[in-house]
Amino acid sequence: MSFMNWNSVARRAFLGVAVLLTASTAAHADPVTLVCTNDERPSDPPFKIELDPAHAAVTIVLTAQQYMRASTTTYPATFTPQDIKFATGSAPYRWYDTIDRLTGVITIVAESDQSVILHNHCHVGTPQF
């Protein structure tokens, strides 16, 4: 094989590795923490939702309040450019949650009758100091 052919093969191999690394980086996005408020009880402390697209998971971190203990629960999730969907609870109290990626609004729908039971608002959490 001539030098020109080897050079062409090397360029193609390098391009292939570059494409694979780019795809790998896109598929393994860093986790993001959302800080959310409960619209039904605005006096409640905010809660966190940790989005982990690399592991197709959402973790809800609830702060202890007078009517419930603190908890952390992880759920499998589907991530699209428009929204993030996951299910919480268990029968007969199962809910389908959708986070709109543009507005940060979570819509929670009851499985039993498909009614919207709650809207919460979230923003990306950033360090304050």
Disulfide bonds with the S-S distance in Angstrom:
Cys36-Cys122 1.98
